[in-house]
Amino acid sequence: MDLGIRGKKGLVCAASKGLGRGCAEALAEAGVDLVINARGSEVLEDTARQLSGRYGVNVTPIAADITTSSGRAAVLEALEGQADILVTNAGGPPPGNWTDWNRDDFIRAIDSNMLSAIALMQALVPGMMERGWGRVVNITSQSVKSPVSILGLSNTARAGLTGFVAGMSRQVAGSGVVVNNLLPGIHATDRAYALDKGVAQAEGIEITAARRKREATIPTHSYGLPEDFGATCAFLCSQHARFIIGQNILLDGGASNSTM
């Protein structure tokens, strides 16, 4: 399927590996010129070279912390303040118990997983509206619909972003801007490895056993793949997604057991 976005310009955050890399790969394959961002420069620059060489698109790597104002400023400068496609993404806060977190922990989580995405939308969506076309995909978490008890910081911050998008997406849709959220379950990424490692240490089992235990809770009996996630992201950024507004789309292998 031709996604109809060849020649568009996009920003993908946290794009050097994992789900962000999957999204960047799928958009590059669709012909989108990209600015990609991550904190570490070496892997990010290698990713940019690979995507540019493989798909013949322009890929500009910006090593910066997107959760800081200075990091966002660096990315926006590379974009010259304008993008057709925005994919927000930031690493999740650490797991823990609800009694252990203080106000500073919550503020850091909200800055990273809520306010940074909102700031990027506030910077880039007005230009999309003026040009009459734009796509925004926020990578959040399945915990928005089915909270994970040890991920309370993530539950809180990402639920706040979800509420923001529910309102603003309807306000901008008439200007040709489509905003949605993608809610990943467990995918084969570094984040999943870290969570499995924590379970393995807590229960005194091998990490492979911890993974098998988690896989058994997923109807597909497997973790998702970044390339599957990226393909869904690219579709939501395509010309064909114009009637999908303000939705929270689960990619969790059926792990969230609900009717709607």
Backbone as CSV, one residue per row, in Angstrom:
resi,resn,N_x,N_y,N_z,CA_x,CA_y,CA_z,C_x,C_y,C_z
1,MET,0.837,-1.199,0.000,0.000,0.000,0.000,0.872,1.251,0.000
2,ASP,0.563,2.175,-0.888,1.234,3.468,-0.901,0.617,4.332,0.189
3,LEU,1.421,4.740,1.155,0.899,5.526,2.277,0.675,6.988,1.913
4,GLY,1.181,7.413,0.770,0.925,8.773,0.306,1.663,9.850,1.065
5,ILE,2.782,9.509,1.690,3.518,10.507,2.484,4.963,10.677,2.030
6,ARG,5.283,10.185,0.853,6.638,10.366,0.333,6.928,11.866,0.184
7,GLY,8.087,12.291,0.663,8.471,13.685,0.590,8.052,14.518,1.780
8,LYS,7.247,13.946,2.685,6.895,14.647,3.914,8.115,14.699,4.836
9,LYS,8.045,15.580,5.828,9.131,15.701,6.801,8.612,15.330,8.180
10,GLY,9.366,14.475,8.891,8.891,13.999,10.172,9.949,14.029,11.254
11,LEU,9.488,14.036,12.488,10.333,13.906,13.670,9.924,12.646,14.412
12,VAL,10.891,11.795,14.709,10.655,10.612,15.533,11.582,10.689,16.737
13,CYS,10.994,10.684,17.922,11.769,10.775,19.163,12.161,9.385,19.667
14,ALA,13.268,9.342,20.400,13.784,8.073,20.946,13.871,7.024,19.839
15,ALA,14.532,7.395,18.745,14.445,6.618,17.505,15.668,5.756,17.224
16,SER,16.626,5.699,18.123,17.833,4.943,17.817,17.635,3.440,17.937
17,LYS,16.634,3.025,18.717,16.373,1.592,18.888,14.953,1.406,19.406
18,GLY,14.537,0.159,19.523,13.239,-0.143,20.092,12.074,0.320,19.238
19,LEU,11.001,0.729,19.895,9.779,1.106,19.190,9.984,2.360,18.344
20,GLY,10.759,3.310,18.846,11.038,4.514,18.064,11.780,4.188,16.785
21,ARG,12.735,3.273,16.866,13.472,2.842,15.675,12.523,2.151,14.690
22,GLY,11.612,1.342,15.209,10.642,0.690,14.334,9.802,1.697,13.577
23,CYS,9.382,2.768,14.263,8.581,3.816,13.618,9.414,4.564,12.581
24,ALA,10.650,4.908,12.930,11.517,5.631,11.996,11.776,4.805,10.739
25,GLU,11.992,3.514,10.924,12.255,2.623,9.781,11.053,2.591,8.839
26,ALA,9.859,2.438,9.402,8.656,2.346,8.572,8.377,3.655,7.847
27,LEU,8.608,4.778,8.502,8.390,6.074,7.858,9.436,6.331,6.776
28,ALA,10.670,5.954,7.045,11.709,6.106,6.021,11.395,5.251,4.798
29,GLU,10.920,4.037,5.026,10.533,3.161,3.911,9.406,3.783,3.090
30,ALA,8.543,4.553,3.751,7.438,5.224,3.057,7.885,6.506,2.354
31,GLY,9.180,6.857,2.490,9.705,8.013,1.770,9.711,9.307,2.542
32,VAL,9.590,9.240,3.868,9.567,10.441,4.704,10.987,10.841,5.077
33,ASP,11.337,12.111,4.864,12.601,12.650,5.356,12.468,12.886,6.860
34,LEU,13.511,12.518,7.605,13.368,12.465,9.052,14.421,13.261,9.808
35,VAL,14.002,13.814,10.929,14.897,14.162,12.019,14.645,13.126,13.095
36,ILE,15.695,12.434,13.514,15.540,11.429,14.564,16.333,11.866,15.783
37,ASN,15.827,11.485,16.933,16.394,11.959,18.186,16.583,10.809,19.167
38,ALA,17.648,10.897,19.934,17.873,10.021,21.085,18.972,10.676,21.908
39,ARG,19.201,10.172,23.094,20.211,10.797,23.955,21.634,10.416,23.559
40,GLY,21.842,9.168,23.144,23.184,8.721,22.789,23.482,8.946,21.317
41,SER,24.621,9.532,21.012,24.914,9.930,19.635,25.389,8.774,18.760
42,GLU,26.153,7.839,19.296,26.782,6.818,18.459,25.755,5.928,17.770
43,VAL,24.848,5.340,18.541,23.832,4.460,17.958,22.885,5.268,17.083
44,LEU,22.567,6.489,17.493,21.653,7.333,16.722,22.231,7.663,15.356
45,GLU,23.497,8.022,15.308,24.128,8.347,14.026,24.225,7.124,13.124
46,ASP,24.469,5.970,13.714,24.487,4.728,12.933,23.107,4.433,12.367
47,THR,22.067,4.657,13.169,20.697,4.470,12.702,20.402,5.395,11.531
48,ALA,20.821,6.651,11.630,20.583,7.618,10.552,21.260,7.170,9.260
49,ARG,22.493,6.702,9.363,23.205,6.233,8.163,22.501,5.040,7.537
50,GLN,22.059,4.112,8.371,21.392,2.922,7.845,20.084,3.279,7.139
51,LEU,19.269,4.114,7.764,17.977,4.462,7.174,18.157,5.258,5.890
52,SER,19.083,6.192,5.899,19.322,7.001,4.707,19.838,6.140,3.559
53,GLY,20.780,5.256,3.863,21.348,4.400,2.827,20.352,3.389,2.288
54,ARG,19.509,2.881,3.159,18.570,1.829,2.753,17.396,2.367,1.957
55,TYR,16.914,3.567,2.330,15.668,4.060,1.744,15.825,5.339,0.921
56,GLY,17.029,5.906,0.879,17.270,7.073,0.047,16.570,8.332,0.514
57,VAL,16.340,8.455,1.812,15.720,9.658,2.362,16.750,10.423,3.183
58,ASN,16.448,11.687,3.443,17.324,12.490,4.295,17.005,12.190,5.760
59,VAL,18.013,11.844,6.523,17.827,11.539,7.946,18.860,12.332,8.745
60,THR,18.383,13.211,9.606,19.245,14.057,10.418,19.178,13.610,11.868
61,PRO,20.307,13.148,12.439,20.296,12.723,13.846,20.598,13.899,14.775
62,ILE,19.811,14.028,15.828,20.040,15.057,16.840,20.107,14.363,18.202
63,ALA,21.318,14.285,18.737,21.510,13.667,20.044,21.180,14.690,21.124
64,ALA,20.099,14.448,21.842,19.640,15.374,22.881,18.582,14.686,23.720
65,ASP,18.386,15.189,24.918,17.339,14.670,25.797,16.043,15.406,25.495
66,ILE,15.121,14.729,24.835,13.887,15.370,24.382,12.997,15.787,25.543
67,THR,13.271,15.288,26.734,12.457,15.660,27.887,12.896,16.975,28.521
68,THR,13.936,17.599,27.971,14.400,18.894,28.463,14.092,19.981,27.446
69,SER,13.983,21.204,27.907,13.696,22.315,26.994,14.844,22.522,26.019
70,SER,16.075,22.336,26.462,17.214,22.506,25.560,17.245,21.414,24.501
71,GLY,16.884,20.195,24.879,16.832,19.109,23.902,15.771,19.350,22.854
72,ARG,14.612,19.811,23.280,13.548,20.110,22.311,13.954,21.266,21.403
73,ALA,14.639,22.247,21.955,15.082,23.383,21.139,16.037,22.921,20.045
74,ALA,16.932,21.998,20.365,17.882,21.487,19.374,17.162,20.754,18.246
75,VAL,16.164,19.962,18.595,15.402,19.219,17.593,14.591,20.172,16.720
76,LEU,13.948,21.153,17.338,13.131,22.109,16.583,13.995,22.955,15.657
77,GLU,15.219,23.242,16.076,16.134,23.985,15.201,16.473,23.167,13.966
78,ALA,16.716,21.867,14.150,17.012,20.995,13.005,15.834,20.908,12.056
79,LEU,14.631,20.992,12.598,13.411,20.945,11.780,13.092,22.289,11.145
80,GLU,13.814,23.312,11.557,13.496,24.685,11.153,12.064,25.028,11.565
81,GLY,11.658,24.477,12.713,10.359,24.782,13.297,9.167,24.210,12.568
82,GLN,9.394,23.250,11.686,8.282,22.761,10.863,8.408,21.267,10.603
83,ALA,7.295,20.550,10.775,7.247,19.129,10.452,5.834,18.760,10.044
84,ASP,5.736,17.766,9.177,4.427,17.250,8.775,3.977,16.112,9.677
85,ILE,4.951,15.411,10.230,4.689,14.220,11.035,5.484,14.319,12.327
86,LEU,4.830,14.019,13.443,5.480,14.015,14.755,5.170,12.702,15.456
87,VAL,6.219,12.003,15.872,6.067,10.794,16.679,6.771,11.045,18.002
88,THR,5.996,11.216,19.068,6.591,11.465,20.374,6.842,10.149,21.097
89,ASN,7.922,10.144,21.859,8.330,8.909,22.521,9.387,9.272,23.554
90,ALA,9.327,8.668,24.709,10.355,8.854,25.731,10.369,7.629,26.623
91,GLY,11.532,7.291,27.118,11.654,6.129,27.976,10.788,6.249,29.219
92,GLY,10.255,5.118,29.645,9.376,5.115,30.803,10.142,5.235,32.110
93,PRO,9.496,5.760,33.149,10.120,5.868,34.465,10.307,4.494,35.100
94,PRO,11.132,4.412,36.137,11.423,3.103,36.742,10.213,2.524,37.461
95,PRO,10.154,1.196,37.557,9.077,0.558,38.320,9.300,0.749,39.812
96,GLY,8.276,0.432,40.588,8.405,0.544,42.030,7.062,0.384,42.720
97,ASN,7.056,0.677,44.005,5.853,0.573,44.810,5.274,1.956,45.049
98,TRP,3.970,2.066,45.088,3.317,3.372,45.191,3.703,4.136,46.454
99,THR,4.108,3.419,47.486,4.481,4.091,48.731,5.888,4.681,48.687
100,ASP,6.664,4.327,47.678,8.065,4.742,47.623,8.289,6.059,46.889
101,TRP,7.299,6.513,46.104,7.516,7.674,45.246,7.163,8.968,45.967
102,ASN,7.979,9.994,45.737,7.683,11.311,46.302,7.310,12.274,45.178
103,ARG,7.087,13.511,45.548,6.627,14.503,44.573,7.624,14.663,43.428
104,ASP,8.907,14.672,43.743,9.923,14.839,42.695,9.885,13.691,41.699
105,ASP,9.623,12.476,42.171,9.515,11.330,41.265,8.366,11.523,40.279
106,PHE,7.234,12.001,40.808,6.085,12.216,39.935,6.339,13.351,38.943
107,ILE,6.973,14.415,39.390,7.260,15.538,38.491,8.188,15.094,37.362
108,ARG,9.215,14.304,37.680,10.109,13.808,36.633,9.355,12.947,35.623
109,ALA,8.473,12.082,36.112,7.701,11.221,35.204,6.776,12.045,34.322
110,ILE,6.121,13.031,34.907,5.193,13.867,34.141,5.948,14.709,33.121
111,ASP,7.111,15.236,33.504,7.936,15.986,32.545,8.316,15.110,31.353
112,SER,8.718,13.881,31.640,9.216,12.995,30.589,8.117,12.440,29.698
113,ASN,7.037,11.959,30.311,6.054,11.176,29.571,4.735,11.889,29.318
114,MET,4.645,13.152,29.720,3.445,13.934,29.437,3.803,15.300,28.864
115,LEU,4.525,16.099,29.636,4.747,17.492,29.242,5.684,17.641,28.047
116,SER,6.641,16.737,27.875,7.535,16.846,26.720,6.765,16.632,25.422
117,ALA,5.852,15.659,25.409,5.036,15.427,24.212,4.119,16.609,23.943
118,ILE,3.516,17.157,24.995,2.632,18.311,24.831,3.409,19.497,24.277
119,ALA,4.629,19.715,24.781,5.443,20.836,24.298,5.762,20.695,22.813
120,LEU,6.058,19.487,22.367,6.344,19.278,20.945,5.094,19.509,20.094
121,MET,3.949,19.054,20.582,2.706,19.312,19.849,2.406,20.803,19.779
122,GLN,2.613,21.509,20.876,2.363,22.951,20.879,3.306,23.679,19.926
123,ALA,4.512,23.142,19.743,5.480,23.780,18.860,5.206,23.494,17.387
124,LEU,4.725,22.290,17.072,4.647,21.863,15.675,3.241,21.792,15.093
125,VAL,2.237,21.536,15.919,0.888,21.377,15.379,0.317,22.666,14.791
126,PRO,0.563,23.858,15.366,0.035,25.077,14.727,0.481,25.231,13.277
127,GLY,1.726,24.893,12.978,2.191,24.947,11.589,1.491,23.933,10.715
128,MET,1.242,22.733,11.251,0.488,21.728,10.500,-0.902,22.268,10.167
129,MET,-1.523,22.912,11.133,-2.866,23.460,10.920,-2.861,24.530,9.835
130,GLU,-1.857,25.370,9.843,-1.758,26.425,8.817,-1.613,25.826,7.427
131,ARG,-0.873,24.719,7.323,-0.644,24.090,6.014,-1.769,23.123,5.644
132,GLY,-2.666,22.837,6.600,-3.827,22.006,6.305,-3.578,20.519,6.295
133,TRP,-2.449,20.083,6.895,-2.151,18.643,6.931,-1.128,18.369,8.018
134,GLY,-1.360,17.301,8.771,-0.380,16.887,9.771,-0.784,15.592,10.432
135,ARG,0.204,14.904,10.972,-0.039,13.656,11.685,0.812,13.637,12.957
136,VAL,0.180,13.252,14.062,0.880,13.099,15.335,0.544,11.732,15.901
137,VAL,1.564,10.997,16.288,1.389,9.728,16.990,2.192,9.806,18.284
138,ASN,1.502,9.648,19.402,2.161,9.600,20.703,2.286,8.151,21.143
139,ILE,3.503,7.720,21.416,3.717,6.375,21.923,3.535,6.425,23.441
140,THR,2.486,5.770,23.920,2.205,5.780,25.357,2.401,4.367,25.917
141,SER,1.356,3.719,26.381,1.503,2.390,26.972,0.147,1.727,27.141
142,GLN,0.140,0.395,27.109,-1.089,-0.338,27.395,-1.592,-0.036,28.802
143,SER,-0.713,0.452,29.675,-1.102,0.740,31.056,-2.117,1.878,31.141
144,VAL,-2.290,2.644,30.052,-3.330,3.672,30.022,-4.714,3.023,30.141
145,LYS,-4.871,1.851,29.516,-6.156,1.152,29.568,-6.185,0.050,30.622
146,SER,-5.034,-0.508,30.910,-4.955,-1.597,31.880,-3.733,-1.366,32.756
147,PRO,-3.870,-0.601,33.834,-2.724,-0.185,34.638,-1.877,-1.358,35.132
148,VAL,-0.565,-1.125,35.131,0.389,-2.094,35.660,0.828,-1.597,37.029
149,SER,0.590,-2.374,38.053,0.736,-1.872,39.423,2.139,-1.357,39.721
150,ILE,3.180,-2.018,39.219,4.539,-1.581,39.532,4.989,-0.407,38.673
151,LEU,4.156,0.003,37.705,4.497,1.119,36.819,3.596,2.322,37.094
152,GLY,3.389,2.609,38.360,2.476,3.689,38.735,2.887,5.052,38.224
153,LEU,4.177,5.333,38.157,4.636,6.619,37.627,4.250,6.746,36.154
154,SER,4.463,5.679,35.416,4.089,5.663,33.997,2.577,5.740,33.837
155,ASN,1.837,4.965,34.633,0.376,5.007,34.579,-0.125,6.442,34.712
156,THR,0.426,7.156,35.672,-0.027,8.511,35.986,0.278,9.488,34.862
157,ALA,1.533,9.516,34.421,1.945,10.498,33.423,1.286,10.244,32.073
158,ARG,1.233,8.992,31.665,0.689,8.690,30.338,-0.831,8.851,30.307
159,ALA,-1.480,8.618,31.424,-2.919,8.875,31.482,-3.202,10.366,31.323
160,GLY,-2.336,11.204,31.886,-2.484,12.647,31.711,-2.342,13.063,30.264
161,LEU,-1.353,12.502,29.556,-1.184,12.797,28.134,-2.401,12.335,27.342
162,THR,-2.947,11.178,27.706,-4.120,10.652,27.016,-5.302,11.608,27.141
163,GLY,-5.492,12.156,28.336,-6.577,13.114,28.534,-6.381,14.378,27.715
164,PHE,-5.149,14.854,27.643,-4.861,16.036,26.835,-5.190,15.789,25.367
165,VAL,-4.736,14.660,24.843,-4.952,14.346,23.430,-6.431,14.163,23.126
166,ALA,-7.186,13.615,24.068,-8.618,13.398,23.848,-9.315,14.700,23.493
167,GLY,-8.895,15.785,24.124,-9.506,17.076,23.830,-8.914,17.762,22.621
168,MET,-7.573,17.883,22.573,-6.949,18.684,21.513,-7.093,18.040,20.144
169,SER,-7.131,16.704,20.081,-7.235,16.037,18.785,-8.516,16.422,18.057
170,ARG,-9.602,16.605,18.803,-10.871,17.010,18.184,-10.837,18.473,17.759
171,GLN,-10.047,19.270,18.454,-9.971,20.692,18.128,-9.184,20.954,16.847
172,VAL,-8.221,20.091,16.531,-7.360,20.335,15.371,-7.764,19.522,14.151
173,ALA,-8.670,18.556,14.309,-9.023,17.654,13.213,-9.592,18.402,12.012
174,GLY,-10.331,19.475,12.251,-10.916,20.228,11.145,-9.897,20.937,10.290
175,SER,-8.670,21.042,10.776,-7.589,21.661,10.006,-6.731,20.630,9.293
176,GLY,-7.172,19.387,9.269,-6.439,18.345,8.560,-5.334,17.701,9.371
177,VAL,-5.347,17.910,10.682,-4.316,17.334,11.547,-4.916,16.165,12.328
178,VAL,-4.290,15.032,12.216,-4.761,13.792,12.839,-3.832,13.447,13.997
179,VAL,-4.400,13.320,15.196,-3.612,13.019,16.392,-4.172,11.766,17.053
180,ASN,-3.295,10.785,17.290,-3.686,9.537,17.948,-2.575,9.044,18.864
181,ASN,-2.918,8.081,19.691,-1.952,7.452,20.592,-1.813,5.972,20.266
182,LEU,-0.585,5.488,20.307,-0.315,4.058,20.174,0.090,3.512,21.534
183,LEU,-0.572,2.433,21.955,-0.393,1.881,23.293,0.285,0.514,23.199
184,PRO,1.595,0.477,23.315,2.270,-0.815,23.207,2.147,-1.650,24.472
185,GLY,1.985,-2.948,24.257,2.207,-3.900,25.325,3.678,-4.279,25.311
186,ILE,3.983,-5.470,25.754,5.379,-5.896,25.820,5.891,-6.211,24.409
187,HIS,6.942,-5.508,24.029,7.639,-5.773,22.775,9.091,-6.160,23.086
188,ALA,9.721,-6.782,22.142,11.101,-7.236,22.326,12.052,-6.055,22.223
189,THR,12.156,-5.297,23.296,12.990,-4.107,23.364,13.830,-4.142,24.640
190,ASP,14.715,-3.161,24.777,15.528,-3.065,25.995,14.666,-2.886,27.235
191,ARG,13.541,-2.155,27.085,12.632,-1.946,28.215,12.079,-3.284,28.709
192,ALA,11.676,-4.150,27.794,11.164,-5.458,28.182,12.250,-6.286,28.869
193,TYR,13.457,-6.203,28.338,14.573,-6.939,28.948,14.801,-6.480,30.382
194,ALA,14.746,-5.155,30.603,14.966,-4.614,31.942,13.873,-5.083,32.905
195,LEU,12.620,-5.081,32.436,11.524,-5.544,33.287,11.656,-7.036,33.596
196,ASP,12.016,-7.814,32.587,12.202,-9.250,32.811,13.363,-9.511,33.771
197,LYS,14.404,-8.718,33.643,15.555,-8.866,34.533,15.151,-8.587,35.974
198,GLY,14.313,-7.560,36.161,13.839,-7.248,37.508,13.025,-8.373,38.105
199,VAL,12.157,-8.976,37.294,11.353,-10.110,37.757,12.265,-11.294,38.091
200,ALA,13.239,-11.529,37.232,14.152,-12.652,37.454,14.903,-12.499,38.776
201,GLN,15.367,-11.296,39.034,16.098,-11.056,40.280,15.187,-11.170,41.500
202,ALA,13.971,-10.640,41.372,13.037,-10.659,42.501,12.595,-12.071,42.842
203,GLU,12.463,-12.930,41.819,11.938,-14.280,42.040,13.030,-15.347,42.062
204,GLY,14.282,-14.930,41.807,15.378,-15.884,41.828,15.330,-16.896,40.711
205,ILE,14.923,-16.433,39.508,14.841,-17.333,38.353,15.682,-16.777,37.215
206,GLU,15.897,-17.586,36.199,16.639,-17.129,35.020,15.792,-16.128,34.225
207,ILE,16.464,-15.222,33.516,15.742,-14.206,32.762,14.913,-14.840,31.651
208,THR,15.381,-15.943,31.069,14.579,-16.630,30.045,13.291,-17.191,30.640
209,ALA,13.369,-17.642,31.872,12.168,-18.142,32.544,11.210,-16.999,32.851
210,ALA,11.765,-15.854,33.209,10.924,-14.686,33.463,10.207,-14.258,32.190
211,ARG,10.908,-14.321,31.059,10.274,-13.955,29.798,9.179,-14.953,29.426
212,ARG,9.453,-16.226,29.568,8.441,-17.241,29.252,7.204,-17.065,30.128
213,LYS,7.428,-16.704,31.369,6.319,-16.488,32.295,5.450,-15.325,31.822
214,ARG,6.091,-14.247,31.361,5.327,-13.094,30.871,4.654,-13.419,29.543
215,GLU,5.350,-14.137,28.668,4.760,-14.512,27.383,3.496,-15.346,27.568
216,ALA,3.467,-16.142,28.613,2.304,-16.996,28.863,1.054,-16.190,29.183
217,THR,1.226,-14.924,29.586,0.071,-14.069,29.901,-0.470,-13.353,28.661
218,ILE,0.215,-13.500,27.523,-0.173,-12.835,26.281,-0.847,-13.859,25.369
219,PRO,-2.026,-13.576,24.834,-2.703,-14.553,23.980,-1.861,-15.039,22.799
220,THR,-0.995,-14.196,22.262,-0.136,-14.632,21.153,1.036,-15.487,21.628
221,HIS,1.261,-15.525,22.957,2.380,-16.256,23.560,3.725,-15.777,23.026
222,SER,3.802,-14.510,22.717,5.055,-13.941,22.229,5.064,-12.441,22.473
223,TYR,6.253,-11.865,22.469,6.374,-10.416,22.545,6.157,-9.816,21.160
224,GLY,5.721,-8.563,21.129,5.606,-7.867,19.857,6.977,-7.529,19.291
225,LEU,6.996,-7.177,18.023,8.238,-6.796,17.354,8.202,-5.312,16.990
226,PRO,9.329,-4.622,17.110,9.355,-3.197,16.768,8.898,-2.910,15.346
227,GLU,9.179,-3.818,14.412,8.779,-3.567,13.023,7.260,-3.625,12.853
228,ASP,6.586,-4.485,13.615,5.122,-4.512,13.581,4.561,-3.197,14.113
229,PHE,5.120,-2.760,15.214,4.696,-1.504,15.821,4.926,-0.345,14.857
230,GLY,6.088,-0.329,14.212,6.412,0.740,13.270,5.457,0.793,12.096
231,ALA,5.044,-0.364,11.603,4.121,-0.387,10.470,2.782,0.236,10.842
232,THR,2.311,-0.020,12.068,1.064,0.584,12.529,1.217,2.087,12.675
233,CYS,2.354,2.505,13.213,2.631,3.936,13.345,2.617,4.624,11.987
234,ALA,3.273,4.012,11.010,3.340,4.608,9.678,1.954,4.734,9.061
235,PHE,1.104,3.736,9.279,-0.259,3.839,8.751,-0.997,5.012,9.377
236,LEU,-0.842,5.204,10.691,-1.512,6.327,11.351,-0.969,7.674,10.888
237,CYS,0.218,7.661,10.308,0.804,8.883,9.748,0.468,9.056,8.267
238,SER,-0.275,8.139,7.700,-0.512,8.122,6.263,-1.720,8.961,5.865
239,GLN,-1.895,9.087,4.553,-3.071,9.771,4.018,-4.355,9.013,4.347
240,HIS,-4.248,7.723,4.592,-5.423,6.876,4.797,-6.002,6.983,6.209
241,ALA,-5.328,7.707,7.099,-5.750,7.760,8.502,-6.564,9.004,8.827
242,ARG,-7.047,9.708,7.833,-7.689,11.007,8.044,-8.932,10.947,8.925
243,PHE,-9.556,9.765,9.045,-10.804,9.650,9.798,-10.597,8.952,11.147
244,ILE,-9.333,8.781,11.539,-9.005,8.170,12.831,-8.542,9.295,13.752
245,ILE,-9.384,9.717,14.651,-9.120,10.923,15.440,-9.174,10.623,16.943
246,GLY,-8.106,10.958,17.648,-8.097,10.877,19.101,-8.251,9.488,19.667
247,GLN,-7.746,8.489,18.947,-7.922,7.109,19.386,-6.702,6.599,20.156
248,ASN,-6.959,5.603,20.998,-5.909,4.925,21.768,-5.856,3.482,21.298
249,ILE,-4.878,3.208,20.454,-4.832,1.932,19.742,-3.845,0.990,20.423
250,LEU,-4.375,-0.124,20.919,-3.568,-1.114,21.622,-2.811,-2.006,20.659
251,LEU,-1.525,-2.201,20.927,-0.733,-3.220,20.257,-0.087,-4.050,21.358
252,ASP,-0.843,-5.010,21.861,-0.398,-5.752,23.035,-0.625,-7.246,22.913
253,GLY,-0.886,-7.741,21.720,-1.087,-9.177,21.542,-2.320,-9.711,22.230
254,GLY,-3.263,-8.800,22.560,-4.487,-9.218,23.223,-4.365,-9.313,24.740
255,ALA,-3.259,-8.803,25.287,-3.017,-8.961,26.734,-4.022,-8.203,27.585
256,SER,-4.515,-7.075,27.090,-5.510,-6.304,27.844,-6.880,-6.912,27.572
257,ASN,-7.465,-7.509,28.566,-8.692,-8.275,28.394,-9.903,-7.366,28.628
258,SER,-10.418,-6.788,27.544,-11.570,-5.899,27.652,-12.392,-5.982,26.377
259,THR,-13.660,-5.617,26.484,-14.550,-5.647,25.312,-14.283,-4.496,24.365
260,MET,-13.986,-3.321,24.927,-13.748,-2.140,24.096,-12.500,-1.417,24.579
